């Protein structure tokens, strides 16, 4: 859902490609997602 919301924001022009805030947020989201995947893999 987050990726869909980001795609819609980019399409509408609400977020412009290269926006520093957006880039920082995307980086944190990827890191969090990788952490969740690692935790799930370790608990399996």
MIGUDREN-597412 format. One line per field, with one value per residue: y, x, z of N, C-alpha, C in turn. Coordinates in nm, 3 decimals, always signed. Atoms other than C-alpha are relative to their C-alpha. Layout:
N
n_y c(Y  ...) .
n_x c(X  ...) .
n_z c(Z  ...) .
ca_y c(Y  ...) .
ca_x c(X  ...) .
ca_z c(Z  ...) .
c_y c(Y  ...) .
c_x c(X  ...) .
c_z c(Z  ...) .
//
This chain:
44
n_y c(-0.120  -0.116  -0.020  -0.054  -0.140  -0.077  -0.009  -0.098  -0.132  -0.036  -0.023  -0.123  -0.115  -0.036  +0.025  -0.007  +0.087  -0.066  -0.075  +0.049  +0.061  +0.126  +0.091  +0.042  +0.086  +0.126  +0.073  +0.055  +0.104  +0.118  +0.056  +0.062  +0.121  +0.102  +0.045  +0.089  +0.125  +0.071  +0.053  +0.111  +0.111  +0.054  +0.068  +0.118) .
n_x c(+0.082  -0.089  -0.055  +0.108  +0.017  -0.113  +0.016  +0.106  -0.054  -0.092  +0.080  +0.077  -0.089  -0.011  -0.142  -0.078  -0.118  -0.120  +0.032  -0.088  +0.080  +0.050  -0.114  -0.034  +0.108  -0.008  -0.116  +0.038  +0.101  -0.069  -0.075  +0.095  +0.051  -0.105  -0.008  +0.114  -0.026  -0.106  +0.057  +0.087  -0.087  -0.069  +0.095  +0.056) .
n_z c(+0.000  -0.005  +0.133  +0.082  -0.039  +0.053  +0.146  +0.025  -0.034  +0.108  +0.120  -0.016  -0.012  -0.142  -0.029  +0.124  -0.004  -0.051  -0.121  -0.106  -0.107  +0.052  +0.011  -0.137  -0.047  +0.073  -0.053  -0.130  +0.020  +0.050  -0.113  -0.092  +0.066  -0.005  -0.140  -0.023  +0.071  -0.072  -0.123  +0.035  +0.042  -0.117  -0.088  +0.071) .
ca_y c(+0.000  +0.236  +0.182  +0.249  +0.570  +0.683  +0.604  +0.807  +1.098  +1.093  +1.074  +1.363  +1.581  +1.599  +1.452  +1.538  +1.291  +1.375  +1.544  +1.520  +1.449  +1.178  +1.023  +1.015  +0.863  +0.598  +0.503  +0.459  +0.255  +0.018  -0.027  -0.100  -0.349  -0.531  -0.546  -0.701  -0.958  -1.047  -1.091  -1.316  -1.526  -1.565  -1.675  -1.941) .
ca_x c(+0.000  +0.285  +0.436  +0.099  +0.059  +0.408  +0.341  +0.019  +0.201  +0.471  +0.212  +0.009  +0.317  +0.275  +0.625  +0.884  +1.160  +1.482  +1.303  +1.544  +1.274  +1.125  +1.467  +1.544  +1.205  +1.243  +1.586  +1.448  +1.153  +1.381  +1.602  +1.299  +1.162  +1.495  +1.504  +1.158  +1.254  +1.571  +1.378  +1.123  +1.397  +1.576  +1.259  +1.173) .
ca_z c(+0.000  +0.076  -0.267  -0.431  -0.233  -0.334  -0.700  -0.687  -0.519  -0.789  -1.067  -0.927  -0.887  -0.509  -0.479  -0.742  -0.835  -0.651  -0.361  -0.067  +0.194  -0.025  -0.088  +0.286  +0.363  +0.093  +0.227  +0.579  +0.450  +0.258  +0.566  +0.783  +0.529  +0.515  +0.895  +0.904  +0.640  +0.831  +1.155  +0.986  +0.826  +1.158  +1.337  +1.075) .
c_y c(+0.126  +0.030  +0.058  +0.147  +0.087  +0.018  +0.104  +0.142  +0.049  +0.036  +0.133  +0.124  +0.048  -0.017  +0.004  -0.093  +0.078  +0.084  -0.058  -0.067  -0.137  -0.104  -0.054  -0.097  -0.137  -0.085  -0.064  -0.114  -0.129  -0.067  -0.071  -0.130  -0.112  -0.055  -0.098  -0.135  -0.083  -0.066  -0.121  -0.122  -0.065  -0.078  -0.126  -0.125) .
c_x c(+0.086  +0.056  -0.105  -0.023  +0.113  -0.011  -0.106  +0.049  +0.096  -0.077  -0.074  +0.088  +0.015  +0.143  +0.073  +0.121  +0.123  -0.023  +0.079  -0.076  -0.050  +0.111  +0.039  -0.105  +0.007  +0.116  -0.033  -0.100  +0.064  +0.076  -0.094  -0.054  +0.102  +0.016  -0.112  +0.023  +0.107  -0.056  -0.090  +0.084  +0.069  -0.095  -0.057  +0.079) .
c_z c(+0.000  -0.138  -0.094  +0.031  -0.053  -0.151  -0.035  +0.029  -0.108  -0.126  +0.007  +0.007  +0.143  +0.048  -0.134  +0.012  +0.045  +0.123  +0.117  +0.115  -0.043  -0.006  +0.138  +0.054  -0.067  +0.052  +0.134  -0.015  -0.051  +0.114  +0.096  -0.059  +0.004  +0.141  +0.031  -0.068  +0.070  +0.126  -0.027  -0.039  +0.119  +0.091  -0.064  +0.031) .
//
